[in-house]
Amino acid sequence: MEKFHEKLKNLRKKRGLIQQEVAELLNVERVAYTKWENGKSKPNYEKLSMLACIFDVSIDYLLGDYLEISKERYLKLKKQKEEEKKNLFSVRLKELRLQHGFSQEELAEQIGIKQNSYSDWEHGKSKPNYEKLEKIADFFGVSLDWLFGRK
């Protein structure tokens, strides 16, 4: 993916401009502009906006590599949060069982299910139906919201 400084240099060359000409349009020293093209520094927002106008591109286009990184990071964090939330029920269920000193088999019997079904709940492989959820919440004296990590 083309970085900001590479895009800047390519856009300037496509327009047939030299660095000095662009620097003058921006009212900056040529040395400052050269640093932007070399990736050693970046323009402020005002100069960035002016560059977008000079080259007839959007600021999004100029900063595209940064936007993609941000979008990628956001999606990764979002997926991570969803996974954590998805597993929260399993974690809380196991916590409750251990706090009350039950084995999986003993708790499964109390709830009226097979031990392997209960094990699947604790390992996040499946979720109980509403009736079983209510039974678990009542058995341990917690709310359904708490079990699923809601406030």
MIPANU-693169 format. One record per residue: x, y, z of N, C-alpha, C in turn; residue in one letter. Coordinates in steps of 0.02 Angstrom, whole numbers, plus 50000, padded with zeros to 5 digits. Example, Ala and Ser with C-alpha at 12.3 -4.5 7.8 and 13.67 -1.06 7.14 Angstrom:
MIPANU-693169
R | 50660 | 49716 | 50390 | 50615 | 49775 | 50390 | 50660 | 49835 | 50390 | A
R | 50642 | 49888 | 50354 | 50684 | 49947 | 50357 | 50645 | 50002 | 50394 | S
This chain:
MIPANU-693169
R | 50042 | 49941 | 50000 | 50000 | 50000 | 50000 | 50045 | 50062 | 50000 | M
R | 50027 | 50109 | 49960 | 50066 | 50170 | 49952 | 50058 | 50215 | 50014 | E
R | 50114 | 50236 | 50042 | 50113 | 50278 | 50101 | 50102 | 50351 | 50082 | K
R | 50085 | 50393 | 50131 | 50071 | 50463 | 50119 | 50127 | 50497 | 50080 | F
R | 50189 | 50490 | 50104 | 50244 | 50526 | 50071 | 50254 | 50502 | 49999 | H
R | 50240 | 50439 | 49986 | 50246 | 50413 | 49917 | 50191 | 50442 | 49873 | E
R | 50131 | 50445 | 49900 | 50075 | 50474 | 49862 | 50089 | 50547 | 49845 | K
R | 50115 | 50583 | 49895 | 50130 | 50654 | 49885 | 50179 | 50664 | 49828 | L
R | 50232 | 50625 | 49829 | 50283 | 50631 | 49776 | 50254 | 50613 | 49708 | K
R | 50216 | 50559 | 49705 | 50186 | 50537 | 49641 | 50137 | 50588 | 49614 | N
R | 50096 | 50616 | 49658 | 50048 | 50667 | 49637 | 50084 | 50729 | 49608 | L
R | 50136 | 50749 | 49643 | 50174 | 50807 | 49619 | 50203 | 50794 | 49550 | R
R | 50233 | 50736 | 49541 | 50264 | 50719 | 49477 | 50212 | 50714 | 49421 | K
R | 50153 | 50686 | 49437 | 50099 | 50681 | 49387 | 50077 | 50750 | 49363 | K
R | 50080 | 50799 | 49408 | 50060 | 50867 | 49391 | 50117 | 50906 | 49357 | R
R | 50175 | 50874 | 49354 | 50232 | 50906 | 49322 | 50260 | 50965 | 49361 | G
R | 50255 | 50960 | 49428 | 50279 | 51014 | 49471 | 50344 | 50994 | 49504 | L
R | 50384 | 51043 | 49521 | 50443 | 51030 | 49561 | 50427 | 51047 | 49633 | I
R | 50468 | 51022 | 49679 | 50455 | 51033 | 49750 | 50448 | 51106 | 49768 | Q
R | 50491 | 51148 | 49739 | 50490 | 51220 | 49754 | 50422 | 51250 | 49736 | Q
R | 50392 | 51229 | 49680 | 50328 | 51257 | 49659 | 50272 | 51238 | 49709 | E
R | 50272 | 51177 | 49730 | 50221 | 51155 | 49778 | 50232 | 51191 | 49844 | V
R | 50294 | 51197 | 49866 | 50310 | 51232 | 49928 | 50284 | 51304 | 49926 | A
R | 50294 | 51337 | 49869 | 50270 | 51406 | 49862 | 50194 | 51410 | 49865 | E
R | 50160 | 51362 | 49833 | 50087 | 51361 | 49836 | 50062 | 51354 | 49908 | L
R | 50100 | 51317 | 49947 | 50081 | 51304 | 50016 | 50108 | 51357 | 50065 | L
R | 50150 | 51400 | 50039 | 50182 | 51451 | 50081 | 50224 | 51420 | 50136 | N
R | 50264 | 51369 | 50117 | 50311 | 51336 | 50163 | 50380 | 51335 | 50129 | V
R | 50431 | 51324 | 50168 | 50498 | 51317 | 50141 | 50503 | 51251 | 50102 | E
R | 50544 | 51251 | 50050 | 50553 | 51190 | 50010 | 50579 | 51133 | 50053 | R
R | 50622 | 51149 | 50101 | 50651 | 51098 | 50145 | 50596 | 51063 | 50185 | V
R | 50547 | 51101 | 50208 | 50491 | 51072 | 50246 | 50451 | 51025 | 50201 | A
R | 50438 | 51048 | 50139 | 50400 | 51006 | 50093 | 50439 | 50942 | 50076 | Y
R | 50504 | 50949 | 50066 | 50547 | 50891 | 50050 | 50543 | 50839 | 50106 | T
R | 50541 | 50862 | 50168 | 50535 | 50815 | 50225 | 50469 | 50777 | 50222 | K
R | 50416 | 50809 | 50199 | 50352 | 50774 | 50191 | 50358 | 50719 | 50139 | W
R | 50390 | 50735 | 50083 | 50398 | 50685 | 50030 | 50445 | 50629 | 50049 | E
R | 50492 | 50642 | 50094 | 50539 | 50591 | 50116 | 50512 | 50551 | 50176 | N
R | 50454 | 50571 | 50200 | 50424 | 50535 | 50257 | 50456 | 50553 | 50324 | G
R | 50494 | 50608 | 50326 | 50528 | 50628 | 50388 | 50484 | 50671 | 50433 | K
R | 50434 | 50703 | 50404 | 50385 | 50741 | 50443 | 50319 | 50742 | 50404 | S
R | 50268 | 50770 | 50436 | 50202 | 50772 | 50405 | 50174 | 50842 | 50410 | K
R | 50132 | 50861 | 50362 | 50102 | 50928 | 50364 | 50048 | 50933 | 50417 | P
R | 50034 | 50994 | 50439 | 49978 | 51004 | 50485 | 49913 | 50998 | 50445 | N
R | 49856 | 51002 | 50480 | 49792 | 50992 | 50447 | 49777 | 51044 | 50393 | Y
R | 49796 | 51105 | 50406 | 49785 | 51158 | 50356 | 49823 | 51143 | 50292 | E
R | 49887 | 51125 | 50298 | 49928 | 51110 | 50239 | 49904 | 51046 | 50205 | K
R | 49881 | 50999 | 50244 | 49853 | 50937 | 50216 | 49792 | 50952 | 50173 | L
R | 49750 | 50995 | 50199 | 49691 | 51016 | 50161 | 49710 | 51052 | 50097 | S
R | 49761 | 51094 | 50101 | 49785 | 51129 | 50042 | 49814 | 51081 | 49990 | M
R | 49851 | 51031 | 50014 | 49879 | 50980 | 49968 | 49823 | 50944 | 49931 | L
R | 49770 | 50927 | 49968 | 49714 | 50893 | 49937 | 49684 | 50936 | 49881 | A
R | 49680 | 51002 | 49893 | 49653 | 51048 | 49842 | 49701 | 51054 | 49783 | C
R | 49765 | 51061 | 49796 | 49814 | 51068 | 49743 | 49813 | 51008 | 49696 | I
R | 49810 | 50948 | 49725 | 49814 | 50887 | 49685 | 49745 | 50859 | 49667 | F
R | 49693 | 50894 | 49688 | 49624 | 50875 | 49673 | 49608 | 50803 | 49695 | D
R | 49626 | 50789 | 49757 | 49611 | 50724 | 49787 | 49581 | 50737 | 49856 | V
R | 49554 | 50686 | 49886 | 49526 | 50694 | 49954 | 49581 | 50684 | 50006 | S
R | 49568 | 50711 | 50065 | 49613 | 50699 | 50121 | 49613 | 50624 | 50137 | I
R | 49556 | 50593 | 50130 | 49552 | 50520 | 50141 | 49600 | 50483 | 50095 | D
R | 49603 | 50506 | 50033 | 49650 | 50474 | 49985 | 49722 | 50484 | 50009 | Y
R | 49739 | 50545 | 50028 | 49807 | 50559 | 50049 | 49827 | 50517 | 50110 | L
R | 49781 | 50510 | 50156 | 49795 | 50474 | 50218 | 49771 | 50402 | 50216 | L
R | 49755 | 50377 | 50158 | 49725 | 50310 | 50150 | 49761 | 50255 | 50187 | G
R | 49827 | 50254 | 50187 | 49863 | 50201 | 50221 | 49850 | 50204 | 50296 | D
R | 49844 | 50265 | 50324 | 49830 | 50272 | 50396 | 49757 | 50252 | 50410 | Y
R | 49712 | 50270 | 50366 | 49642 | 50253 | 50376 | 49632 | 50178 | 50374 | L
R | 49666 | 50144 | 50328 | 49660 | 50072 | 50323 | 49686 | 50038 | 50387 | E
R | 49742 | 50063 | 50412 | 49769 | 50035 | 50473 | 49720 | 50046 | 50530 | I
R | 49691 | 50105 | 50535 | 49643 | 50118 | 50588 | 49581 | 50074 | 50581 | S
R | 49557 | 50067 | 50520 | 49498 | 50025 | 50508 | 49514 | 49952 | 50527 | K
R | 49572 | 49929 | 50506 | 49592 | 49861 | 50521 | 49598 | 49850 | 50597 | E
R | 49628 | 49898 | 50630 | 49636 | 49894 | 50703 | 49568 | 49894 | 50737 | R
R | 49522 | 49937 | 50714 | 49455 | 49941 | 50742 | 49418 | 49874 | 50734 | Y
R | 49421 | 49846 | 50674 | 49385 | 49783 | 50662 | 49414 | 49726 | 50704 | L
R | 49480 | 49727 | 50713 | 49512 | 49676 | 50754 | 49490 | 49682 | 50827 | K
R | 49490 | 49744 | 50853 | 49468 | 49755 | 50922 | 49394 | 49737 | 50931 | L
R | 49354 | 49754 | 50881 | 49282 | 49739 | 50884 | 49272 | 49663 | 50887 | K
R | 49308 | 49627 | 50845 | 49303 | 49553 | 50845 | 49326 | 49525 | 50912 | K
R | 49380 | 49553 | 50938 | 49406 | 49530 | 51002 | 49356 | 49541 | 51058 | Q
R | 49323 | 49600 | 51059 | 49272 | 49614 | 51110 | 49213 | 49567 | 51104 | K
R | 49192 | 49553 | 51042 | 49136 | 49507 | 51031 | 49153 | 49438 | 51056 | E
R | 49215 | 49416 | 51045 | 49237 | 49350 | 51069 | 49237 | 49348 | 51146 | E
R | 49262 | 49402 | 51176 | 49263 | 49405 | 51249 | 49193 | 49403 | 51277 | E
R | 49147 | 49440 | 51245 | 49078 | 49442 | 51269 | 49045 | 49374 | 51259 | K
R | 49060 | 49342 | 51202 | 49033 | 49276 | 51188 | 49055 | 49225 | 51240 | K
R | 49117 | 49231 | 51262 | 49145 | 49183 | 51310 | 49129 | 49202 | 51382 | N
R | 49103 | 49262 | 51394 | 49090 | 49284 | 51463 | 49041 | 49238 | 51499 | L
R | 48989 | 49216 | 51463 | 48940 | 49170 | 51495 | 48976 | 49108 | 51519 | F
R | 49018 | 49078 | 51477 | 49054 | 49017 | 51495 | 49099 | 49029 | 51556 | S
R | 49133 | 49085 | 51556 | 49179 | 49102 | 51612 | 49139 | 49110 | 51676 | V
R | 49085 | 49147 | 51673 | 49045 | 49159 | 51734 | 49012 | 49095 | 51759 | R
R | 48990 | 49053 | 51713 | 48959 | 48990 | 51733 | 49009 | 48947 | 51771 | L
R | 49069 | 48943 | 51745 | 49121 | 48903 | 51778 | 49139 | 48933 | 51846 | K
R | 49145 | 49000 | 51848 | 49159 | 49034 | 51912 | 49107 | 49016 | 51965 | E
R | 49044 | 49021 | 51946 | 48990 | 49006 | 51993 | 48994 | 48934 | 52018 | L
R | 49005 | 48889 | 51971 | 49008 | 48818 | 51990 | 49065 | 48806 | 52040 | R
R | 49123 | 48835 | 52025 | 49181 | 48824 | 52069 | 49172 | 48859 | 52136 | L
R | 49143 | 48919 | 52136 | 49132 | 48956 | 52199 | 49086 | 48917 | 52246 | Q
R | 49039 | 48880 | 52216 | 48992 | 48841 | 52257 | 49013 | 48769 | 52267 | H
R | 49073 | 48752 | 52243 | 49102 | 48686 | 52257 | 49069 | 48628 | 52221 | G
R | 49041 | 48639 | 52162 | 49010 | 48585 | 52124 | 49057 | 48559 | 52070 | F
R | 49051 | 48494 | 52056 | 49084 | 48468 | 51996 | 49035 | 48480 | 51938 | S
R | 49059 | 48473 | 51878 | 49014 | 48481 | 51820 | 48957 | 48431 | 51824 | Q
R | 48974 | 48371 | 51844 | 48923 | 48317 | 51847 | 48869 | 48334 | 51899 | E
R | 48891 | 48359 | 51957 | 48843 | 48376 | 52011 | 48797 | 48433 | 51990 | E
R | 48826 | 48484 | 51958 | 48785 | 48541 | 51937 | 48738 | 48521 | 51881 | L
R | 48762 | 48480 | 51835 | 48719 | 48457 | 51780 | 48659 | 48420 | 51809 | A
R | 48670 | 48380 | 51859 | 48615 | 48342 | 51890 | 48566 | 48390 | 51924 | E
R | 48590 | 48442 | 51958 | 48547 | 48491 | 51990 | 48502 | 48528 | 51939 | Q
R | 48531 | 48541 | 51880 | 48495 | 48578 | 51828 | 48450 | 48531 | 51787 | I
R | 48466 | 48467 | 51789 | 48426 | 48418 | 51752 | 48449 | 48408 | 51681 | G
R | 48514 | 48407 | 51670 | 48542 | 48395 | 51603 | 48599 | 48345 | 51607 | I
R | 48623 | 48324 | 51550 | 48681 | 48279 | 51547 | 48745 | 48318 | 51559 | K
R | 48794 | 48284 | 51589 | 48858 | 48317 | 51605 | 48893 | 48343 | 51542 | Q
R | 48889 | 48306 | 51487 | 48924 | 48329 | 51426 | 48891 | 48392 | 51397 | N
R | 48826 | 48400 | 51407 | 48792 | 48461 | 51384 | 48816 | 48520 | 51426 | S
R | 48820 | 48509 | 51492 | 48845 | 48562 | 51535 | 48917 | 48580 | 51517 | Y
R | 48958 | 48531 | 51505 | 49028 | 48542 | 51486 | 49033 | 48585 | 51423 | S
R | 48989 | 48572 | 51376 | 48987 | 48612 | 51314 | 48972 | 48686 | 51329 | D
R | 48929 | 48698 | 51379 | 48913 | 48767 | 51398 | 48975 | 48802 | 51426 | W
R | 49010 | 48766 | 51470 | 49070 | 48795 | 51502 | 49126 | 48807 | 51452 | E
R | 49128 | 48768 | 51400 | 49181 | 48775 | 51350 | 49159 | 48818 | 51290 | H
R | 49100 | 48848 | 51295 | 49077 | 48893 | 51242 | 49057 | 48859 | 51178 | G
R | 49046 | 48794 | 51180 | 49027 | 48757 | 51119 | 48953 | 48764 | 51105 | K
R | 48914 | 48776 | 51158 | 48842 | 48786 | 51149 | 48815 | 48827 | 51207 | S
R | 48754 | 48850 | 51201 | 48722 | 48890 | 51253 | 48657 | 48855 | 51273 | K
R | 48638 | 48863 | 51336 | 48575 | 48832 | 51359 | 48515 | 48870 | 51332 | P
R | 48458 | 48836 | 51330 | 48396 | 48871 | 51311 | 48374 | 48916 | 51368 | N
R | 48323 | 48955 | 51355 | 48300 | 49005 | 51404 | 48279 | 48972 | 51470 | Y
R | 48245 | 48917 | 51466 | 48222 | 48883 | 51526 | 48281 | 48862 | 51570 | E
R | 48332 | 48836 | 51540 | 48392 | 48815 | 51578 | 48430 | 48876 | 51605 | K
R | 48431 | 48930 | 51565 | 48464 | 48991 | 51589 | 48430 | 49017 | 51652 | L
R | 48364 | 49017 | 51652 | 48327 | 49040 | 51712 | 48343 | 48995 | 51771 | E
R | 48346 | 48930 | 51758 | 48360 | 48882 | 51811 | 48430 | 48895 | 51842 | K
R | 48479 | 48908 | 51799 | 48547 | 48923 | 51822 | 48548 | 48987 | 51863 | I
R | 48516 | 49039 | 51836 | 48515 | 49104 | 51871 | 48481 | 49098 | 51939 | A
R | 48424 | 49064 | 51941 | 48388 | 49054 | 52004 | 48429 | 49011 | 52053 | D
R | 48460 | 48959 | 52027 | 48499 | 48914 | 52069 | 48555 | 48951 | 52105 | F
R | 48589 | 48996 | 52069 | 48645 | 49032 | 52097 | 48626 | 49101 | 52125 | F
R | 48564 | 49121 | 52115 | 48542 | 49186 | 52140 | 48573 | 49245 | 52104 | G
R | 48580 | 49239 | 52038 | 48608 | 49293 | 51997 | 48558 | 49310 | 51942 | V
R | 48568 | 49367 | 51912 | 48523 | 49387 | 51857 | 48549 | 49359 | 51791 | S
R | 48504 | 49354 | 51743 | 48524 | 49334 | 51676 | 48571 | 49386 | 51645 | L
R | 48557 | 49449 | 51660 | 48601 | 49502 | 51635 | 48673 | 49492 | 51660 | D
R | 48679 | 49476 | 51724 | 48746 | 49465 | 51751 | 48781 | 49406 | 51717 | W
R | 48743 | 49353 | 51707 | 48772 | 49294 | 51674 | 48801 | 49310 | 51606 | L
R | 48769 | 49356 | 51570 | 48792 | 49373 | 51502 | 48833 | 49436 | 51499 | F
R | 48849 | 49464 | 51557 | 48893 | 49522 | 51559 | 48859 | 49588 | 51542 | G
R | 48794 | 49591 | 51546 | 48760 | 49654 | 51536 | 48758 | 49693 | 51600 | R
R | 48750 | 49757 | 51595 | 48750 | 49800 | 51655 | 48683 | 49800 | 51690 | K
